[in-house]
Amino acid sequence: MKGYIQIYTGNGKGKTTAAIGLSVRAAGAGKKVFFAQFVKGQIYSEIKIIQQYIPNITVKQYGLDCFIYNKPKQEDIDAARKGFQEVTEIILSGSYDMIVLDEANIAIYYNLICVEELIDLLKRKPEQTEIIVTGRYAPVKLIEFSDLVTEMNEVKHYFNKGIEAREGIEF
């Protein structure tokens, strides 16, 4: 089966959640999934349950904290670059049926990863490997290169009323 390149982007909630859902679906079909999280270093509830119950999904984080609304430090840049090198080897190995590059668009936006480097890597992926790239601010070059793009738009969000992130819902 041919693998495609999917992008989940936009300012709305649900990009990572959609990628996790697709990963669970793939694992349920016996596929092997690698879930790489850029700029995230916290152990979210979905990571706990995946690590505990879904052996077909390997999760690795390439972030120290979550700086999506802050400026990255040198340590964040180094972690993302190291992660990109590791993910490059993983993609090219052909060992996984699906690979998620969660928040890679944010890593590109903050110049932690170069969009041209990512596109070059995606051109060399094994034909059968499905790649999912998530995060706000997907660059036009990546959108044009991809096979499927979903934009999630915020229409209304309770965060704007001062509601903080809730365990089991947002993290």
C-alpha positions in Angstrom: 0.0 0.0 0.0 1.3 3.5 -0.9 2.0 5.8 1.9 1.0 9.5 1.6 1.9 12.7 3.4 -0.7 14.3 5.5 -0.7 17.7 7.2 -2.9 18.8 10.1 -2.6 22.5 10.7 -4.5 25.6 11.7 -5.2 27.5 14.9 -7.9 25.2 16.1 -7.7 22.5 18.7 -7.3 18.9 17.7 -4.3 18.4 15.4 -2.3 16.2 17.8 -5.5 14.5 18.9 -6.3 13.6 15.2 -2.8 12.3 14.7 -3.1 10.1 17.8 -6.4 8.8 16.7 -5.0 7.9 13.3 -2.0 6.2 15.0 -4.3 4.1 17.2 -6.3 3.1 14.1 -3.0 2.1 12.3 -1.9 0.1 15.4 -5.2 -1.6 15.5 -4.6 -2.7 12.0 -1.3 -4.2 13.0 0.8 -1.4 11.7 3.9 -0.1 13.5 3.9 3.6 14.3 6.6 6.1 15.4 5.2 9.2 17.0 7.8 12.0 17.2 6.9 15.1 19.3 8.9 18.2 18.5 8.9 21.1 21.1 7.0 19.0 23.6 8.6 17.5 26.6 5.8 16.9 29.0 4.1 13.6 29.5 0.6 14.1 28.4 -2.2 11.7 29.3 -2.4 10.3 25.8 1.4 9.5 26.0 0.9 7.6 29.2 -1.9 5.4 27.8 -0.1 4.7 24.6 3.1 3.7 26.4 1.1 1.5 28.8 -1.3 -0.3 26.4 -0.3 0.2 22.7 3.0 -1.5 22.0 2.7 -0.9 18.2 3.2 2.9 18.8 6.6 4.2 19.9 6.6 7.8 21.2 9.7 9.9 21.5 9.8 13.6 22.5 12.3 16.0 21.1 11.5 18.9 23.3 12.3 20.1 26.9 9.1 21.9 27.6 6.3 23.3 25.5 7.3 26.7 24.1 4.6 27.0 21.5 3.8 30.6 22.6 7.4 31.5 23.7 10.7 32.0 22.1 12.9 28.8 22.0 16.1 28.6 23.9 19.3 27.1 22.5 18.5 23.9 24.4 15.2 23.7 22.5 16.9 24.2 19.2 19.5 21.5 20.0 16.8 19.0 21.1 14.8 19.6 17.9 17.9 19.3 15.6 18.9 16.1 17.4 15.4 14.8 17.0 15.3 15.6 13.3 18.5 13.7 12.8 17.0 10.7 14.6 13.7 10.9 12.8 15.6 11.1 9.5 17.2 7.7 10.2 13.9 6.3 11.4 12.1 7.4 8.3 14.8 6.1 5.9 15.1 2.8 7.7 11.6 1.7 6.6 11.0 0.2 10.0 7.7 1.9 10.6 4.5 1.9 8.6 3.4 5.3 9.9 5.4 8.2 11.3 3.9 11.2 13.0 6.0 14.4 13.2 3.9 16.2 15.8 4.4 19.9 16.0 7.0 19.8 13.2 5.3 22.8 11.7 6.0 24.8 14.9 9.6 23.6 14.8 9.8 25.0 11.2 8.1 28.2 12.2 10.7 28.8 15.0 13.5 27.8 12.6 14.4 24.7 14.6 13.9 22.6 11.4 14.3 23.9 7.8 11.3 23.3 5.6 13.5 22.4 2.7 15.3 19.8 4.8 12.0 18.2 5.7 10.7 18.2 2.2 14.0 16.6 1.0 13.5 13.9 3.6 9.9 13.3 2.6 11.0 12.9 -1.0 13.3 10.0 0.2 10.8 8.2 2.4 10.0 4.6 1.7 7.0 4.5 -0.7 4.8 2.6 1.7 5.4 4.8 4.8 2.6 7.2 5.7 3.8 10.5 7.2 1.7 12.8 9.3 2.9 16.4 10.1 1.1 18.5 12.6 1.2 21.9 14.1 0.1 25.5 13.4 1.7 27.6 10.7 2.3 24.8 8.1 4.5 26.5 5.4 3.1 26.9 1.9 5.9 24.8 0.4 5.0 21.8 2.7 1.3 22.2 2.0 1.9 22.2 -1.7 4.2 19.1 -1.5 1.7 17.1 0.7 -1.1 14.8 -0.4 -3.7 15.7 2.2 -4.0 18.9 4.2 -6.6 19.5 6.9 -6.9 22.9 8.5 -8.5 23.1 11.9 -9.9 26.5 12.6 -10.9 27.9 15.9 -14.4 29.1 15.9 -14.9 29.4 19.6 -12.7 28.3 22.5 -13.2 28.4 26.3 -9.6 29.3 26.9 -10.6 32.8 25.8 -12.9 32.9 28.9 -9.9 32.1 31.2 -10.6 28.3 31.4 -7.2 26.6 31.9 -6.1 23.3 30.3 -7.8 20.3 32.0 -6.1 16.9 32.6 -7.7 14.3 30.4 -9.1 16.9 28.0 -6.2 19.2 26.9 -3.3 17.3 28.4 
